[in-house]
């Protein structure tokens, strides 16, 4: 059987389960099985697949048919300008989260020494992407999940940044080390009651710890904001990812703890997604 036929059959199977991007998923799964690039695959659609390659592809396809996220099956996710290792211990990096990186770079001079803290670092993709762009800066990532910290450490080594970054397995409430020029965070902000309404590949596979923002969606957000007051330098900046309907409540929380709101950024869907605030509390 040639690659073209396999892609057609597998795409149809995925479409029948209403899986988005069925064609692209099939191409990425097959190219992974063949250990070639997607571009190379598409240039050789008439080539016959070997039995051992077909066996491997079927195993990967079976996982996707069970709604396992593509990133977990492949073992990586593209984010900003790099590939990051991921598994089900960490939230899969999303395109909208790149807004945090984009905003962070606006407040970090390229060739100046700055200290950055990432609260709830997960895979480390946010902090590592920033450090790749700012060669004089250093960073610390904290996460309550021990397994997430292990993934972040792997990614730091893969990006050759392990000498400029430290990771700590701790809750934000218990972290008291250092003063930072910038704090970034993509905390859990989904209401507990809404978790079971999420898409299957999210609610059944991604870590609840990285999704659940408590009964009102703000429990972790408020903890991050509160702790950032003591961890930020005077006039330091806090950059948060938020839910599309949370800007008013998060703004009030920030003002309550002595922050000045500098900017609210929208994602590609024109929804409020990122908020930049400055620590003006003495």
N, C-alpha and C positions, 0 to 999 in steps of 0.2 A: 504494500500500500504506500502511495506517495504522500508527501507532506500536505499537499493541497487537499486531498481527500480526508485525511485525518483532521485537519483544521476545520473543514466544513462540517464533519460529523460532530466533533466535540463542541463547536460553537452552537450548533442546533440543540445539543443536550443542555448546555448552559442557558440558552435562551428560553427553553421550555420551563426552566425553573425561575424564570424572571431575574436572572443574574445580569446585572448591568455590565456593560463592556465585555460581553461574551466573546466576541471575536479577538479583542486584544488579550484577554485572559488566556484564551487558547494558544495564541501565538507565543506568549511569554512562558507558559507552561511547557510547550513543545520545545522552544529554544533552550530552556533550562535542562530538559531531558537530553537534548542533543549536545549540550555544552557548547552552543554557538550563540552568536548575537541574534537578536530578532531580525536585524537587517539582513544578515547572512541567510537566515531561514527564508525570508521573503524573496530572496534572489535565487533560491533553489527549490521552489515548490514542487518540481517534478521528480525530485530525488526520492528514492525508496528508503523507508525507515527500516533499520535493523531490528530483529526480534527483541534484543535486550533493551534497546532504546524505546521500543513500543511498550514494553512491560513497565519501564520506569515512568513513561508518560501516563499510562493508565492509572498508576498508583497516585500520581499527582492530581490527575483529573478527578479521581474518585473523592479526594479530599475537598476539592473545590465544589463538587456536586453536593457535598454535605454542608456547604456554605462556609467552610473554613476560609478565612481571609487570604487573598492571594499573597500578601506580604509575608504571612506566617509560613505559607507553603514554600515560597521561594527563599525565605530566610533573609530578605532585605527589603528596604524601602528607600526610594530616592527622595531626598529632602534638600532643599536649597541647591547646593552644587555638588552634593556627595551622596554616596550610598551608605546606608546605616544598617547594621545587623539588627534584626528584630525577631522576637518570638513572643509567645503568649504571656510573658511576664511583663511586657510593656505595651503601652498604647501605641498604635500604629501612627506614625507622623502624618499629619494632614497638610495639604497645600495652604489652607488658611492660617496655619500656625507659622508659616514663613513670614507672616506680617510682624511677628515678634522680632525676628532676626532683622528684617528690614528697618523697623523702628529703632532697634538697638544700635545699628550701625550709624544712624543719624546723630546719636548722642555719644559716640565713642570715636575720638580722633584716631586716625589710622596708626600713627607712630608714637602714641603716648601710652605710658604704663597705666592701666586701669584694672580694678578688681571687680569681677562679676560673680554674682551668686545666682544659681538656677534652683528654684524651690520646686520640688517634684520633678526631678530631672528626667525620669523614665529612661529612654534609650540614650539620653545625652545629646540628642540631635540639635536642640536649640543652642545650647552653650557651645558645643563643638563647632557648629556652623559659624557662630560669632567669632570664636577664637581663630578659626581658619582665615577670617577676613581681617583680624586685628592682631598682628604678630607680636606686639609688645604687651598685650594684655594677658592676664591670668584668670583662672576661674575655679569656682567650687560648685559642685552639684550635690544636692541632698535629696534623699528619697526615703520614705518610710518602708519601702519594699527592698529587702535584701537582694532578691533576684533581679530587680530592676537595676540596682547598683552594679551587679555583675555584668549586665549587658552594657551599661554605660562605660564601664572600664574596658570592655572588649572594643567598643567603638573608639575610645580614646587612643588605644594602641593602633587600631586600624588606620586612624587619621594621623598617627604619629604626633599626638598632642599630650601623651601621658606625662610628659615632664612639665606641662604648664597647667595642669588641672588636678584637682583632688576631689574624691567622692566620699560622702559620709552617709551611712545608713542610720537615719535619725528622723524623728518627727520635727516639723518646723518649730513647734513649741519648745523643744529642748535644745535647739541650736543657738549658740551664743558666741560663735567664734568669728571675730573680725568685723571690720567696717567696709562697706562696699560702695563703689561709685554707681553701680547699676545692679538692680535685681530684676530678673525675668522669671515668669512663672506661667505655666499652662495648667492650672489646678483643676481638680474635678469640679464641674459646675452644673451637672445635670441633676434635676430633682430626683430623689429616690423613687418616687412614684412613676416617673417617666422611663426608668431604666428598661422595664419589660416591654415598653412600646417601641424600643429601638429596633433597627434592622437586625435580622438573625445573625449575620456575620459579626455584628458588634456585641449584642447582648449575650450571645452564647460563647464567644471566644475571647474578647478583649477583657482585661482585668477590671473587675468592678471597682477596685480600689482607685483606679485612675479615672473613673467615670462618675462615681456617686458623690454628689455635692451636698448630701443630706436632705432633710425633709423640705428645705426651701431653696436648695441649690447654692446657698451662700456660706455654708458652714466653713468650708475650707478656704474659700476666698477671703472671708473675714479674718481667719487665722493668719493667712499670708500677709494681708494688709497690716494687721496689728503688729506682727513680728518685724515687718520691714521697717517700721518706725525706728527701732533700736539698732537694726542692722545696716541701715543706709547712712552714708555720710550726709551732713547738712547739704541740702540742694541736690542730693543724689536722686536718681530716677528709678521708678518702679514701672515695669511694663507687664501688663496682664492680658491673657486671652480671656474673653468672657463669652457667655451665651448671647445670641442675637437680641434677646429681649431683656437683658440685664443691665444695660448701660445706666439707667436712672438709679437703680438700687445700689450698684457698685459705686457710682459717683458719690452718692450720699455717704457710703461707708468710707470712701477715701477722704472726703471732707471731714467726716467725724474724727478721723485719726490724724488730721493735720496735713493732708496732702493737697497740693494745688494741681488741678487737672489741666494738662497741657494739650492733649490731643486725643481724639477718638477716631480710630481708623476702621474703614469698612472692608470686608472681604470682596472677592470677585462677584459674589451674589448681591453686593450692595447692602449687606447686613453689618451692623455694628459688631466688631469682632475683637478689637484690641484697644486698650486704653493706656495712655502714658500719663503718669502723675509724678510730681516732684515733692520730695520731702522738705517741707518748709518749717517743720516743727523744731523749736529750739530745744 
